[in-house]
Amino acid sequence: HRDRVLRHTENRREQVAGGLWRYWDKITPIHQRMPPDIDDTACISDLMSRLGGGAPQNEEFFFLNRNSDGLFFTWIIPRPRSPLRSRYWRTMLGELTYERLVVYWQTCAARRDDLEPVVNANALLYLGDRAETRPVIKYLLGVAATGSEHIDKYYRDAYAFYHAASRCYAHGIEGLAPLKKMMEKHLVSDSRDGRIGPTVLQTALALCACLNFGVWNSQAEASVSFVRKTQMPDGGWP
């Protein structure tokens, strides 16, 4: 119970107006320069909901931050085509500063209309299967079908993609079931030690995806051994 309280306290402290979050925490100088984003807001909101504390009332900001195909933009910024909703525009206009409006976009690789597969998968995890999120399910299936799992600007490989999609499936998004078959070409070990992909992190992501999709075999057991063997004395990994 104490750990839950501490997590909720920490999450609430980093929350900004409207029940939104930014990637960097408030003690980091760049925090004031960057806008809130769908990815962090979705993951933290989902965590808070599952811990039993209730997610903030922020769904409006998700659904007003989509393109014409119903997919979620990464950055939560004023979208001119959004309807006149008082809470939305009060929050968005309150977020505007010269640094967020101009400087941020000139000093990093982020773009106002970034639209990424894993970010959309994390939004789907939080919002669940409903009419408004069906375009995301179709989009994720299309990404896998075309072999484009690595195109995400912030999660740059197929292992992160399948991990994110598998979490959605494990939490009731049945429409992603076809990904079970599609992921097989990526979640296989190509080395004698059980490693999947070039790093232990990618091996771990692949194993999590296998667990979430209910796909397990003797090769997965070898990969588990690889993860265990590469753990360092302090409990971490290279």
N, C-alpha and C positions, 0 to 999 in steps of 0.2 A: 504493500500500500504506500509506503514511504517513497519507494522508487517511482511509482506512478505520479505521486504528487510532485516530486522533483522534476520529472519529465514535463508535466503540464506547466509547471512554473517557468521552466526554461523556454518552452515553446511560446508561451504567452508573452514572455519578456521580449522575444525577438519579433513578435507579430507587429505589423504596421496596420494602418487604417484599413477598414473593410474586411478584416480577417485574412490578410495577405502576408506573404513572406518574401524576403529577398535571399539570394544565395549567400552573401557574406553577412556575418553577424554585425551587430551595432557598434562594436568596438573597432571594427575595421574601417579605415578611411573611405574605401570605395563603396561602402554600404550606402552612403548618402548620394552617391553618383548614379547608382544603377536602379532601374525600376523593379518592382516585384515580378515574380514569374510564376507561370502555371505549374512548373515542375516541383519546385519546393513547396508551393502552396498546397498542391495536391497530396504530396507525400506526407507532409506534416499534418494536414487536416485528416487524412486517412488514419494516420497513427493515433491521433488524439481520439478519433471516433472509436477505434478498436480498443483503446485503453479504457474506454468507458466514460471519458470526460465530456464527450460531445464535441463535434466539429463546429467551427464558427459558421455563421450564416453568410457564406461567401459564394454560393453557387451562381448567383447572378453575374458575378465577375467572370466566371468561366464561360457561361453561355453568351455573354456579350463580347467575348474575345475569340471569336471564331471567324473563319473565312467563309466564302459563299458555299463551300462544299460541306460545311459543318465540322471542320477540323480545327483544333485549338492552336492558336499562335502561342509561341513560347513566352513572349513578354506581355505583361499586363499593362498596357498603355492605352490612352484614349483612342478609341476607334471611331472615326467620324460617322460611320454608318450605323452606329449603335443607337437604339431608340432613346427617347428622352426619359430616362429613369433617374429620379432625383438623387437617390443614394449612390448610384453608379457614378454620375457626373460630379457629384460633390466630392467623392473620394478621388476620382481621377484628376480633377482639376486641382485638388489639394496636393496631389503628388507632383505636379509640374514644377520643376526648377530648371534653370538654364543648363545645369550639369546633366540632368536626366533627359532633357529635351534635345540637347545638341552635343555636349561634350562626350557623353558615354559612347555614342554611336561612332564617334570619330577616333576613339582610342582603343577599340577592341574589334574582334571579329563578329560580334553580335550585330544582327540586323533587325529592324523593327518587325519585319514580316517573317522571321524565323519560324519554321514549322517542322518539327522533328518527330520521328516515330516513337521513340522511347518516352518523350515528354507526353505525347498523346496517349500512350499506354498507361502512364501513371495517372493522367486525368481520368481515364476510363476506370482504373482501379478505384479511385475515390468516388466517382459519380455513379458507377454501376451500370448495368444493362438497362437502358431505357431508350425511348424513341430518339432523344437528342444525341445519344452516344452511338447509335447504330452506324453512322458514317465512319466513326473511328474504327469500329470492328472491321468494316469492309476495307478501310485503308490499310490496317495492319496486315490483313490477309493478302492484300495486293502487294505490299512491300516484300513479304516473304516469297510470294509467287514469282516475283521478278528478280529475286536475288539481291534486293537493295537494302538488306538489313544493316549494312555498315554505313549508310548515308547520314545518320544522325550526327549533327555537328558537335554534340556534347557527350554522346555515348557512341564511340566510334567503331564498334564491332558487333558481329552477329550474336555473340554471347550475352551482351548486355540487352540486346533486343529480345532474345528469347526468354531471358530471365524476367524482364518486365512483363512481357506478354503472358508468361506462365503464371505469374502472380495473379493476373486478372482471371485466368482460367480457374485457378485454385479457389478463387473467391466468387465463383458462380457465373462467369462470363462464358457460357457454353458455346457461343458463336465462334470462339477461337479454337475449338477442338481440331480443325484441320491443320493447325500449326504443329500438332504432334508429329505428323508424318513429315512435314516440311523441315523440321529442325534436325532430323536424323543425320543429314549430310554435314551438319556443323558440330553436333555434339557427340563426336566420335574421337577416340584417342588415336593419334598418329605417331605415338612413340612408345617404347617398351616400358617406360616407367609409369604409364597411365595418364600422363599429362594431356589435357585437351586444350589446344591453342598454345600460344607462346608463353603464357605465364600461369602462375598458380591462381591468380585472381580469376582469370578466364575459366580455369578448370572448376573453381568453386561456383561461378555463375552457371556454368553448364550443368553441374550436379544439382544445383537448386532448381533449375528448369526441369531436369529429369524428375525430380521429386514432385514438383508441382503438377507436371503433366501425367504423373503416374507411370513413367517409363523407366524401368530399372533392369539391369542385367549384370553379368559378371564383369563386363568392362567398366561399368560404373563403380563396382567394388574396387577395382584396381586404381581408379582415379581417386577414390576416397583415401586409399593408402598413400597415394602421392601427396595429397594435401596434408595428411597427418605427418608424413616423413619430412616435409619441408617447413613445418612449424618450428620456430626458433625458441630458445629457452625462455624468452620474455613473454611468450604467448602469441606473438605476432608472426608475420610472414615477410619474406623479402619483397 
